[in-house]
Amino acid sequence: MLHPAKHIDIPHTRRAKAIETRHLKIFVAVYKNRSFTKASELLHTSQPTVSEHIHNLETRLDCKLFDRLGRSIMPTREAEILYPRALAILDDLRKLEDELATTNKGVAGELIIGASTIPGDYIIPGLAASFKNRYPAVSFEIRIGDSGKIINSIINNELLIGIVGAKLPSKKITYQPFLEDELILVAAEGRDLPDTIDPEDLAGLPFLMREEGSGTRKNIESFLARKELDIDHLNICATLGSSTAIKESVKADLGVSILSRYAMQEELQAGMVREIKIKGLTMKRSFYIITAPKRTLPNHYRLFLNRLMEESNV
């Protein structure tokens, strides 16, 4: 016979007064990842420490939060009840810290920005530096991942602001056009290629490609489709997980690739690589600032968002 889950009312119990913020942070990480190991890696702590905090939380709430099923875990009904409350409490604490920081020190606090590879590597660092010069009490963390990962982090309330190179349909995301970029075909300076090629000539070149989920890859697929070319028609000699890895491989003449002009500016100027034009194909794309429409941005986040919008050229 199933028994109704125990009601967890954190604000009105004596036990709740003994609950530490870290307990809730660790609980949220374990719940999201369904893994003590992944939570420990995410929080940069040991797995025994994570297990101990969860055990202490279960003791203080007098309920079991996770069923251990061999190497996997499953949240209990009590954990399902606790999770949204824990998120709300942690969010309220962050807002309180931001408000106090704003009151006492002006603009201050940590800015955690998610970004796909090109914005994260080549655009945000300069903007962050200029913003910090104006507001020295602000600190930055830039989390870089593919566009899909950053979008999911916004949807899952793990991030407040992100910058990505591809749009994925979702009612939980607001997209604001940010900067325009151009994808270009590049090759090592010494590779024997004409300055301009036909689109169908791409199939005969050793091609370096980003991994699935990359905004750059999605854009390449879309642009090639305009010329009735499928990515499967390319002679892909390597699939790499970052634009930096592809840049270095192009410079080493492992193959050619289509990359962001932002990513290749220094190499083009230094003559280390050269651009190969593709007849009838211009590959322009936009980067987007993404936020969750139902989340309220703290003051320093709003100011940084305004700074981003000042840079917008779209």
GIKATA-V615343 format. One line per field, one symbol per residue. ss: DSSP state (A for helix, B for strand, O for the rest). A space follows every 50 residues. Layout:
ss=???
This chain:
ss=OOOOOOOOOAAAOOAAAAOOAAAAAAAAAAAAAOOAAAAAAAOOOOAAAA AAAAAAAAAAAOOOOBBBBOOBBBBOAAAAAAAAAAAAAAAAAAAAAAAA AAAAAOOOBBBBBBBOAAAAAAAAAAAAAAAAAAOOOBBBBBBBOOAAAA AAAAAOOOOOBBBBOOOOOOOOOBBBBBBBBBBBBBBBOOOOOOOBBOAA AAAAOBBBBBOOOOAAAAAAAAAAAAOOOOAAAOBBBBBBOOAAAAAAAA AOOOOBBBBBAAAAAAAAAAOOBBBBBBOOOOBBBBBBBBBOOOOOOOAA AAAAAAAAAAAOOO
